[in-house]
Amino acid sequence: MSGRPKIEIELSSAEHERLRAWTRSPRTGQALAMRARIILLCGEGLDHKTIAAMLDISEQTVSKWRKRFLAQRVDGLSDAPRPGAPPRIDRARAEAIIARTRELQSAGELCTTRGVAREAGVSHTAVSQIWRQAGLLPLRPRRPRRGNAAGAGRTDVPEASRPPAVAPEIAAEERSAAGGGDS
């Protein structure tokens, strides 16, 4: 082995099980699963070059996650917070919006993003985003279905906006005058 000697990684049984679970679970993100594979292979005593070749990654990647694991153990493998604007709605306010939504839904009342937003004093897009993150859907009251037999009996369309019915005789005369009639 060339280079500096590596500090051996000793995995506890709990760490080993957690890492194995991450590599097997379909719900684990691919990046986290790859980091878990790296650490499991490091725990077996393999060197960076071998691990990099096995996983088709760079030696620098193996080194980075090995160092991070040695410093922070399993918690160091998760993604670090990314830069960017902090959330404008704090967690407590989001929880209050979720609670109010569930309250309205259990009462069977109409629950819309705009209505909840008006009560909470936030935008309707913020409510929509909070609902999506919480897995909530708006509750829509059931409306009776209207029968519509080929448009007959429609009273919701004013008479003036309905298209005029053309008599079949007039349509036939127009076709023959245009030269497309029966000869």
N, C-alpha and C positions, 0 to 999 in steps of 0.2 A: 504494500500500500504506500503510495507516495503522498506528499503534502503533510500538513499537520495532523496529528492524531485526533480523532473525533471522540467527543464525550459520548459514551454509550447511553442509549435511551433505554431506561427500565420502565416498562409499562405495568401499572397495577392491573389487577384483573378487571376492576370497574372501568378503567380507561380503555383497556383492550376491548371489552364488550361494547362500550359506547362507540369506539372507532369502527368496530366491525358492523354495528348496527347502521352507522352512517353510510358505510360502503354498500350495504345491501338494500337499504330503504329506497323505494322509488320516489318518495317525497323529499328526500334530501337533495339539495342543490348539487349540481355537478362539480362546482368548485370545491365545496366542503367535502364531498366524497373523495375527490382527488387528494386533498390535503390529508384526509384520514388514511388513504392508501399509502401515501408517502411516509407517514409516521409509523404505520404498521410495518412497513418494510425496513425502516430505520430500526425499529424495535427488534427485528430479526437479525440485526448486525450487518446488513448490507451497506456498501459504501455508496457515495453520491452518484458516481459514474454508473454503477450497475442499476440503481433505482431509476436514474434518468433514462437509461436505455430501455428498461422494462416498461416504463410509463409513457415514453415518448415525450419527455419534457426536458428542460435544461437543467444542468447541474446547479445553476444559481437558484432555480426554483426549489429544488430539494434542500439546498443550504438554508434558504430563507425560512421555510416552514419548519425545518429542524431546529433552527435557532429560536424561532417564535415559540415552538412547543417546549423547549428547554426553559425558556423564560416564564411562560404563562400556562403551561400544560394544555389541557384540552380547551380551555376557554380562549386561548390565543389563536385557535384555528378558525374561529368565526370571523366574519367580515368586520372590519373596523368601521366606525361611523364615517360616512362620506362628507366632504365639504358641501356647503350649500346653505340656503336660507333655512333657518329653524322653522318648525311648523308654527303657523299663525294661531292655531286653535290648540290650546293645551289639552292634555289627556283628561283632566277633570271635566272640562266643558264638553268634550267629545262623549264621555261617559254619560253626562246629563242628557245629551241629545239622543243617545241610544236608549236610555231609560224612558224618556218621554215618548219616543217612537213606539217602544214596546207597550207602554201604557195605553197609547191611542189604539194600537192594534188589538190589544186584549179587550178594549171596550167596543171594538168593531167599528170605530169611526174612520172616516176618510183620512188617510195619512199620506200627504204629499210632501215632496222636498221643499216646495215653496211655503207651505203652511208651517212646517216645523222650523224652517229657516226664519220665518217672520217672528215666531215665538222666541227663538233662541237668539235672535239678533245677529245672524250670520248669513252668508250667501247661500243660495240653494245649491250651488255647485259644491260648497263645503259640506253640506248635509249629504249630498249624493256620494261624495267621496267617503265620508264617515260610514254611511250605510254599506257601501261596497266593501270596505275593510272589515266591517262587522258581519258581513254576510246577510244583511237585512234587505228586504224588498218592500216597496210600498204596498199597503193594503188597499185594494180597490173593492168597493162594495159591489155586490152582484146586481146587475141590471137585468130586468126582464127583456127577453129577446122579442123583437118585433117580427111578425110574419111578413114576408114579402113575396107574394106569389106573382112573379113576373112584373113587378112594379105596380100591380093593381092596388088601388086603395091607398096610394101614398098621399098623405095629407100634409107631409112636411115640406113638399115642394110646391111653391105657388103656381097657379095655373099659367101665368104669363111666362114663366121660365121653362115650362115643359115644351119639348119640341112638338110641332104640329104633326098630326097623323096624316100621311099622304094616301089618298085613295089609290087602289091598285090600277084603276082605269087611267088616271092621270100619269102614273109612272110608266105605263105601257105606251101611252101616246108620246111621252117625252123620249122614250127609247126609239120609237119608229121614226120620229122627226129627226133624231140625231143619226139615223142610218144604221142603227144596231137592232132593228126590229126583226120580226119573223117575216120572211118574204114568201 
